[in-house]
Amino acid sequence: MFEVDNFISFHDLSPDGTFIWTSPSVTAILGYEPEEIEGVPAYDVMHKDDIAYCRVTHQENVLNDMVGTQIVVRFKHKDGSYVPCMVIFS
């Protein structure tokens, strides 16, 4: 098993799930200042192998107005490495 790091972020309801706000803890976890990642589509900083599953989960939650779904997604750190993060769609 691996350790999962977390930060809070809000995204628009577009298919790209663009970051509209991130907590300051994003800097410690992904290396970006909040201003650097806000306005960026979430899928642009996600591991390519996680995108398809995340898109399906995102779409199902938005279309079905589900309460929440939790998955682990690898986000690209500013240094180029990947960090597993818990994502809760709601």
PyMOL commands that set and color helices and strands:
alter all, ss='L'
color gray80, all
select helices_A, chain A and resi 26-30+34-37+42-45+48-64
alter helices_A, ss='H'
color red, helices_A
select strands_A, chain A and resi 9-11+19-22+69-76+82-89
alter strands_A, ss='S'
color yellow, strands_A
deselect
rebuild
show_as cartoon
